[in-house]
């Protein structure tokens, strides 16, 4: 096989405790042609020293402060693509461990069709053997997204490669040509998202430009999941709530944008029901971790304020995306049906 060059981009922020598993498995891939980059997002722990001493073959991009998931990955991708030989980008969370043939299987799958822009490996929970974390992404009409197969027991139900809506950027192979085609001012992930849903936004833009995503169940990744940012935290809730609006404003044709906005009150009703009636679920967990009972409401209001601030930029990006898309708007309805996640299961996403 002609071994096309891959750049592995690992974003790290104060994750020294995860790096040995991640970097050992990444640097010992059987695939013969790759470079490994770590973008250190202003860590204050011993991450940089650890990498320098134990993994001299890894290229470190040391940033002065935490620039977020989107910008940090963009910096790594921009650096990697300066090498004209690089034809694939593999983004990888620092709390992962790869099977030694993961990269090989991903590239083999990507090379089966010129229309494949991204490939999703099978991500499994690190501490719960046999339990799936993600094998692709499903989406809903309100603009949310959820990991396909999340918390399902792996009984082989996803062992055939198939098309999915998109891929989780925690372990995602992207074709260089696809990323370059959807870039906006040299951004691949949208920097304004900072954290969360930036990969779903990128998936939408790939789709709108005619690129497909497929799964590769033979490519195995173990994932600790939400190791850097604690699940149900106010930080996560803020960005997930705000960024859903960013995503639909940019990517949804007008008909589906209006539908997403009409579904939004239902989302908030479900949140309230979870917090005050059922007293269970992610939104109730968020309330219990908040400093006061009203913090979830403040999070929503803060998100609206940020949304209003970003509206001019979002409209510019929307015009660019809608003007340059290569698919018909009616295809969006087909995607929302084919790759649909139940709104009830993802209202807290």
N, C-alpha and C positions, 0 to 999 in steps of 0.2 A: 504494500500500500504506500502511495505517495504521502508521506507524513507531513501534512500541512501544519504550520506552526501555530501554537496556542499560547495565549497569555493568561495565566491564572491570576486573578485579582482578588486579594484577600484584604478586607477592611478590618482594622483592629482599633479598638478603643479600650484601654485598660483591661485587656484580655489575656494577660501573660499566662494565666492558669490553663487556658485552652490551647495555647499555641503549639505545644509539643505534639499532641494528637493531630492537629490540623496540618502543621507544616511537615511533619514526618510523612504523613500519608500523601500530601500533595507533591512533595519532592521525590517520592519513590514510585511514581506512576510508571507503568510499563510502556505507556505511549512515549515514543522516542524524541519528540520535538516540541518542547515547551519551555517557557520562562515563567518564573513565579515571582510575583510582586506582592509586597505587603504595603498597604497605605495605612500609616499609623496616624490616627485622627487626634493628635495632641495628647497621647497617653501620659499619665503621671506615674504609672507603675514602672516595672522593669522590662517592659515589652521590647523596646528597641535594643537594649543591651543583650537580652536573651536571644533575639534573632541574630544579632551580629556575631555573637560567640558560637552559637550552635548551628546556624544555617547560613554560612557565608555565601552560598550560591543564590540566596534569596535577595532580590533587589528591594531595598527599603525606600519608600517615599515618606519622609517624616514631615508632618504638618504641624504648625504652631498651635492650632486649636482644633476643637471638635467641629468639623464642617458638616456633619450629618452623613447619613447613608448615601444620599443621592450625589452630593458634591464630592465626597470622598471617593466613591467609585468612579465618578467622572474623571477625576484627576488621575487615577490609576489607568483608566481606559485610554485617556488622551496620551499619557506617557507610553503605553504599550503600542498604540497605533502609530507612533513615530517610527517604529520598526516596520518597514514595508513588507517584510516576510510574514508578519502576523496576520492570519486569516480567521482566527476564532478568538473570542474572549470568553473566559469562564469565570463568572463572579462566584465567590464562595465566602460564606460566613466563617468567622474564626472559631466558632463552637461546633465544628464539624470534623468528621473523620471519613476519608474516602477509601473505598475498596481500591486495590492496586490497579485494577483494570477499568476503573470508572471512566477516565478520560478517553481511553481507547474505544469503549462502547459508545460513548457520546459522539465522537467524531465519525465513527462508522455509520451511525444512524443519520447524522446530519448530511453525510455525503450521498445518501440515497435519493435525494431530490433537490434540484436547484431552487425550489420554492420554499424550502424549510429555512426559516430565519432563526429559530431557537429550538433547543431540545431540553426536555425536563427529565432529570434522573429520578429514581425512586429514593425519596428521603424517608428514613426510618428514625424513630425516636432512639436516642442514644442509650437511655437508661431503661427502656421498655422494649426488650427484644420482641420482634414480630408485630409491633404496632406502627402503622404508617403515619408519617408526618405530612408528606405531600408527594403527589405525583401529578403535577400540573395544577392549574388554577381554574376554578369555576367563577362565574360572575352573575350578578343579578341586575334587574332593571333599574334599581335605585343607585347603581354605580358602585356597589360594594364588591368584594371578592372574598373567596375562601379557598383554602387548600383542598384540592381534590383528594379524597380518601382519608382526610384527617381523622386520626384516632380510630381508624378501622383496623381490625385484625387482618394481617396479610395472609390470605388463603389462596393467593394466586389470581385473584380477581382482576388485577391490573398487569398481568404478565405478558400481554400482547401490546406491542408498540401501536399507538393510535394518536389521532389528532386531538388536541385539547385547545382550550382558548389561549392559555399562556403558561408561563413558567414562573415559579417563585425564585426571586433573585438571590436567595440564600444559597442556591446551587443551580446555576443556569448557564448553559452554553449558548452563546450568540454568534451568529455569522457576522463577520466584519462588514460586509456589504450591506446587510440589513441595518446594523447600527448606524452606519454612515448615512443611510438613506432617511432615517427618521430623526437624525440629530437636528437640534434647533440652536443656532449660535454655538455650535460645538458642545452642546449638552446632549447627553444620551438619556440618562435619567434627568428629570426636571429638578434643578437645584432648589426651586421654591418649595418643594414638598418637604425637604429636609429629612424627615423620617416617615416611613409607612405609606403604602399604596403607590409609591413611586414605581415599583415593578409592574403593578397592574396598569398604571398609566402608560408605561413603555409597551406593555403587551397590546394595549388598545392601538397605539400608534403603529406598531408592527402590523397588526391586523388591517388597519385602514390603508396601509401601503401594500397590501396583498401578500404579506409574508405569513407562513403557517408555523405553528408550534406542534411538535410531536413528543411523545414520551419515549423514554428508553429504560425499561424496567430492569435491564441487566446492569445498568450503571447505578451502583449503590452508594448512598451517602448516609452516615449516621449523624443525627443533629440533636443537640441538647435542647434547642428551641427557647427563644426569649431569654438567653443567658445574659446579654448585656443590658437589655431593658426589661424590667420585671413585668410579667403579664398583669393586665388589669390596672396598670399604673395610670395616674392622671396625665402623665406625659404622653403615653401611648393614646389614651382616649382623645386628647386634644388634637393630635395630628391625624388620627384616623377620621375623626368627625370633620375636621376642616378640609382635609385632602380629598375626601369624597366629592365635595363641591368643586374643588379644583379639577378633578378628573372629568366629571360630567360636563362642566362648562367647556373644557378644551376639546373633548373627543366625541360627545354625543351629537348626532344630527338633531335639529330642532325638535322634531316629533318626540324623540326618545329622551331628550333633555327635559322637556315638559313632563313626560311621564315619570322620570326620575324625581323631579321636584314634587309632583303630586303624591308620590309614594313616601316622601320624607316624613310627613306627620305620622304615618303608620309606624315608621321606624322609632320615632320618639315615644309614641304610645307604648310600644313594646318595651322600650327602656324603662319607662315609668312603672309598667306592670311588673317587670323583673325586680326593680328596686324596692317597691312598696307593697306589692301584693304577693307575688311568688316568693320574694326574699331569697332568690337563688339566681344563678347564672352570672355571666361576666359583669353586667352592669351593677349587680348587687355587690359583687366582689370589689368593683371600683369604688362604690359608695363606702364600703367598709374600710378601704385603704385610704380614703380621702381624709383631709384634716378636719372637715366639717360636713354636715349633711347636705349643704347646698353647693358643694364644690362641683358635682357633675353639671349643675345648671350654669355655674360660672364658666366651666370649660366650653360649653356650647356657645355662650355669649362671646367669649374670647375668640372662638373660632369664627363667628360671624364678623367680628371686628377685623380680623386678619383677612377674611374673604373680601370685605369691602375695600381694604387697602390694596389687594392684589388684582382687583377686577380689571383695571386697564391693561395690565400685563397678560392676564388670562385671555382677554378678548383678542389681543394681538396673536397669541399662540393659537387660539381657536381659528382665527382667519387663515393662518398659515397651514394648519392641519387640514381644515375642511377644503381649502383651495387645492391642496396638493394630493389629497387622498386618491387612491387608484381603484377603489371599490364603490359600488352603489350604496346609498343610504339604506336601502331595503335589506342589504346583507346584515346590518346591525341587528335587525329583528330576528333573523335566522340564527345569529350567534347567541343572542339572549335566550333563545329557545333551546338550541342544541347544547349549549354549555351552561345551562341554568343551574344556579344554586338557589335553594329555598330561602326566600327573604327572612323567614322566621328563624332560620339557623344562622343567619349572618347579620342580623340587625345590630349586633354588638361589635361587629368586625371593625 
